Amino acid sequence: MFDKILIANRGEIALRIIRACQELGIKSVVVYSTADADSLPVRLADEAVCIGPPSPALSYLLIERIISVAEICDVDAIHPGYGFLAENSHFAEVCRDCNIVFIGPTPEAMRALGDKAVARETMKKAGVPTTPGSEGLIHSEDDALTIAHKLKYPVIIKASAGGGGRGMRIAHNDASLIQGYHAARTEAENAFGNGALYMEKFLVNPKHIEFQILADNHGNVVHLGERDCSIQRRQQKLIEESPSPALNVKLREKMGRAAVRAAKAANYTNAGTIEFLLDSTGEFYFMEMNTRIQVEHPVTEEITGVDLIKEQIRVAAGAKLTFSQKDIKFTGHAIECRINAEDPFSNFTPSPGKLTLFAPSGGIGVRVDTHAFSGYTIPSYYDSMIAKLIVRGENRKQALIRCRRALDEFIVEGIKTTIPFSSQIIGHQDFVAGKYDTGFLERMMQE
């Protein structure tokens, strides 16, 4: 096992990793920007080193500074969390070259899966269902039109190196396709330094289902069930739950086997998620693989009892998985609501500022993962998520009741948050009935 781990991240995920390290008897080092000098991760880690000003480009994204701290502090490994450098294959490669273990997949697997066009081909060869689409990349306007006519509208153009909903455009006719082609390419070049695009048939309002997988360095791969991530705004997830109301036992087993097959085809190790789209007929299609721990990982932890962060660390240290697929049992129902510093009734305008009062909810079956506290100032430089409310019940009905109760008693003063918006979603009759898909929020906001 490692003696010391550097955490190349901030906020609640940094704190989550610190806690896992403490329980494993591992020392922790956090790097931080000047904007995070008073944060809980800085206070609770064994060591903390400032690496720059608030801008991520001058701090959390500076590989050379992070590696310098790792070498000075003599760490064995680096955990990237999610966001920032978590899916940066170059960073993983630099860690390896410096004899520092990167707690995540290999650079080779990250590169193969990070290029979504390559990932599609890998999955097709492995027999994992993929959405009908282009054979490789789109090279011109004419190329795009030819493929769109073959697939039939609507279609979706995607950045091969994309993520977070950027570099994506939906087209319903030739005019919107041409416009979307150029807009997506420009956005992808600006966001990822790579304007390569591919195309898929656009599934109207599917369900977004992701499967959590764990793979060690000894050829063992298991899945830990699904998370329904269909409640999204502009491709950003707001509420997740497990198990999905849309899956029965047979479909869950079929999708789980496909997820394991996908991970094996990519020679994947450590934690990751296989993302699927599920249509109204029960057919599912591979969308992408996220090569990191996910924001919503606590949902899976609550129904399986598996600590995913600890497992990430153990696997990275060379240990075999201590369980097989038949050992994974799903118990109860879990729901996660992301609490963001945004005003949901003013077009989700960011709402940074000082928390004059921060009193998270509690009680049986309630978990809050957060780095926030009363008196803490939410910086304006980073992602707006300040907490994750996770509830667990014996069944979905109890989890929904508990979630509404927990949202009602969650007190945040000094800034605006998405708490009241989450309450509206949780109480909506269609959500309660499990009748929702990726178009749910758009429909709800038009009511």
N, C-alpha and C positions, 0 to 999 in steps of 0.2 A: 504493500500500500504506500501511497505517496506520503511524504513528510510535510510538504508545503505546496499549496495551490494558489496561483494568482488568478483573480477574477477580473476579466477585461470587460467590465460592464458596470452598470449603475442601477439605482432604484430597487424595486421589489425583487427582481431576479438576482441581483447581487446579494441581497439579504438572504434570499432563499438558499443560495449556494453556500454562504457563510454558515448558515444553520446546519446544512448537511455535513459540511466539513467538521464542525464542532462535534457532531454526533459520531463521526468516524474517527475522531482523534487527530484530525489534520489541521495544521496551522493555515490561516488564510491571509492573503495579501490583496487589498483592493487598490486600484488606481482610480483617481478622481480628478475632475476639473475644479476650478475655483468656484463654480456655481454649486458644486455638491460638497463643499467643505464641511457643512454642518449636517450632512445626511446621516441616517442611521447606519448604512454600511460602513462609512468612514469611522463611526464611533465604535462599532461592534467587531470589526475585523481585527486580527492580531497585529497587522501592519497596514498602513495606508500611505500612499505616495501620490502627491499631486503631479499631474503630467501636462497641465496646460490650462488655458483660458476656457470659457464656456463652450465655444464653438466646437462641435464634434470633430470637424476637420483639423482642429488644432489640439485635440486631446484624445478622445475615445477612438478615433480612426487613425491615429498616428502609430503605425506598427513599430517603427524603430524605437519610439519612446517606451512603449509597452514591453518590448523585448529587453530594452536596457534595464527597466525596473525588475523584470523577471531574473535577469542575470545578477544584478546587484543584490537582490533579496534571496538568491539561490533557491528558486522554486523548482519543483519537479515537473509541474504541469500547469497549463492555463485552461481555464473554463471560460468560453466566450459568451455564455448565456444565450440570449436571442437578440436580434438586431445588431447594429454596429458591424463588427467583424465576424459574426457567428457563421456566416456562409461564404466567407472570403477564403477561397482555396489558396491564394498566395500567402495569407497569414498562417494558415495551417502548414504550408510548406516551409515557411521561415521558422516556425516553431520546431519542426522536425529537423531542419538543418542546424538548429542551435541546441539539439538534443534536449528539447523541452516537449513533453507530451501534450498534444492538442486534444482536449477532451471533446471528441466528436469524430466524424468519419475521416477517412483519408483524403488528402487533397485530390487524388485521382477520382474518387467517388463523387466528391463535391463538384468537380469540374464537369463530369459526365452528366450529373443530375441537374446541375445549375443551368446547363444549356437545355432548355425545355424541348427543343426540336430533337436533340440527340436522345434525351430521356424518353420521348415518345417512341422512337425507333427501338430503343432497348426493351421497352415494355412490350411492344408488338412482337418482337422476336421471342420474348418469354411467355407469350400467350396471355398476357394481361390485356383485357379489353381497353381500347383507346377510342376516343371520339373520332369519327371520320374527319379527315383533314388533308392538308398538303403533304406531299411526299418530300420532306425536307423544307428548305427555306424558300421564301418568295423573293424573286430577284428584280421584279419590275412591276409597273402598273398593269401591263398587259398580262403578265404572269398571274397577278392577283385576280384579274377579271376572269381569266380562263378557269382558274381553280374554283372561284365563287360560283360560276355558272354550272360547274360540274357538281358541286356540293349542294347548290340551291340555297337561296337566302332563307333566313338570316345566317350570317357567318360572323365569326369573331377573329380579328387580327390580334396576334399576341407577340410581344417581344420575346425573343429566344432567351435573353438573359434577364427577363423581367421578374417582377415581384411587387407585392403591395398594390396591385391594381394599375400600376403604371405601364405605359406602352401597350395598352389594350384599347381596341375600338370595335364596336358592334356595327355591322352594316346590313341594311335591309334592301339596298338597291345599288346599282352601278355608281351613282353619284356619291352616295355616302361611303361606298367602298374606296373610291379614289381619294376622297377627302380624308377618310380614316387611315388609309395606307400611309400617306405623307405625315399626318399628325402623329401616328403611332411611332413611325421611324424617328421623327425629330425628338419626341419625348423619350424614347429609348436611348438615343444617342446622348441626350443631356443627362439622363438619370443613371445610365449604366455604362456609358462609353462604348455601347455596342448597339447599332441600329438594325441588327438582323431580326427578321420577322417570319412568322409562319401563320398558318390559318387553320381554323377548325370550324366544323358545323356548330352553330350556336344553339345550345339547348335552352329553350325558353323556360325560365323559372324551375330549374331542377333543384334537387336537394344537394347540399354540399356535405359529404360524409368523409371524415378522415379517420384512418386507422393508425393507432400508435404501435410502433414496432421497437423491439430491442434486439440487437445482434451483437454477439461477442466476437472475439478474434479466433474462435475455434470452430466456426461454421454453424453455430447454434443461432437460430432466429425464431422469435416468437412475436405474436401480436397480442396486444392487451385491450382488444375491443375497439369500438368506434366512438367518435364524438360527432354529434350533429352540429355543424357550424353554419347552418343556413341563414341565421339571423345576422344579416350583414348590411352595412351602409357603405356604398362605394367600394365594394370588395374588402371592407374592413369589418372583421367579426366583432359583434357586441355581446352576444349571449351564446353559450355552448352548453350542451347537455349530453349525458350518456346514461343509459343506452338511448339510441335514437328511436323515437316513436314510429319511424317509418320502416324499421327492420324487424323481420321475424327471425326465428332461430336459424332456419335454413339459409336465408339470404345473408345473415351475419357470418355464418360459417363459410359461405362461398366467397364473400368479400374478404374475409380474414385470410383465407388460403391465397387469394390473389395478392394481398398485401405482402405476405411472406414471400411469395414467388417473386414479386417485384424487388424486394430488398435483396434477395439472393442473386437475382439477375444483375444487380448493380454492384455486387460484392460489397455491400454496405455493412458498416459496423457502427456500434453505439446506438443512440436514440434517434428516431426520426419519425416522420409521418407520411403515409401514402394518402394522397388526396384523391377522392373519387367524386364524380357527379352521378347522381341517381335520378333517372327520369321517371315519369309518371307510370310507366309500364313495368318498372322494377329492373330495367337494364341499367348497369353501372359502367362507368368509363373512367380510366386513369386520367387524371388532370396534371398532377405534378407531385414531386416529393420534396418535402421540407427537410433539409439536412441539419437539423438543430432541435433543441428542446423547444416546445411551443408554449406560448403564453397560457394556453388552456390546459396544460398538463395536469393541474390538480384535479380536474374532473375525473381523469383516468385513475389517479392515485386513490381517490375517494371510493371508487367502486371495485378496485382490485386489491387495495392495501399495499401496493408496490410503491416504494419511494423512488421515483424515476431519476432524480438527481444523484442519489447515492448509487443507483445502478449504473448511471453514466460514468461515475468516478471509478467504480469497481471494474467495469469493462475496460476503461482506458488504462487501468493499471495492469491489465492482462488476465484478470480473473474470468472464469467461465460463468455463464448465467447459472444461478443456483436453482432455477426452476425450468420446467419444460412447458409446452403448450397445454398439456392436460392438467398442469398444476394451477393454471390461471382460472380463477373463479370470479364471476361478476355478481356483486351483491348490492342490492339497493339501487338508488337513482341519484345522480348528482347534476347540479346546474351551476354554471358560473356566469356572473354578470361583471363585465368590465366597468369600473368606475373611472370615468375620464373627467379631466378638468376642462369641460366644454359646456357651453350653453345650448342645450338641445332645442330650445325654443327660439333661438336666434341663429339658425343655420349652422349649429354646432361650432360657433365661434370659440376659439381657445380662451380659457379663463385662468391664466396663471395668477399667482399672488399668494399672500400670506393666509395660512389656515388659522383663523382666530379660534376655531374649535373643531376638533376632529375626534369623533367618538364612534368607532366602528361598532357594529352590532355583534351580538354574541349569543350564547345559549347552545343547547344540544343541537348537533348537526350543522353548526355554522363555523366556517373558517374564513378568515380575512388575511390575504397575503398583501402586505403593503409596507412601504418605507416611509409613509407619511405620519405626522403627529401634530398635535396642537402647537402652533408657533412656527411650524416649518413653512418655508416659502417655496411654492411650486415654481421652478424655473420656466422660462419661456422658450428655452433652446431645444427641448427634447420632446419625446412622445408624451401625449397628454394623459396617459393612463397613470392614475395615482393609487389604485387599489384593485384587488380582485375579490369579489364576494363569492364564496363557494358554499353551497348548501348540499346536504345529503339527507335523503329520506329513505324509508323502507320501500317506497314505491314512488312513482312519478307524482301522484296526487299529493302525497305528504311533502315531497320536495318542493312542489309549487307553492303550497301553503306556507312552508317554512321560508321560502325565498321572498315571498311578499312581506311576511313579517319582518324578516331581516332588512329588507330595503326600507321599510317604514321606520325602523328604529336606527338606521345609519345616519348619523348627524355630521354634516360638514358645513361649516360657516366660514365666510370670508371670500369664497369663490363659488362659481356655478359648477354643477356636476351633472352627469347623465343619470343620476339616481332616479329622478321622477320619470324620465323617459323609459328606463328599464322597468319600472313599476307598471307603466302603461302596457308594455309588451307582455310581461308576465301575466297580467290580468285580462288580456284580450281573449275573447272567446275562441278564436281560431287557434291561438297558441296553446290555450288550455286543452283544446281538443286534439292537439298534435298536427293540425292541418296548416302547415306552413312550409315555405320554400324560400329560395333566395330572392323572390320578388315580394315577400311578405311586408317588409318595412315600407317599400314604396307604396303599396296598396294601403297600408295602415295610415300613412301620413296624408293620403288623399281623402280619407274618410271625413 
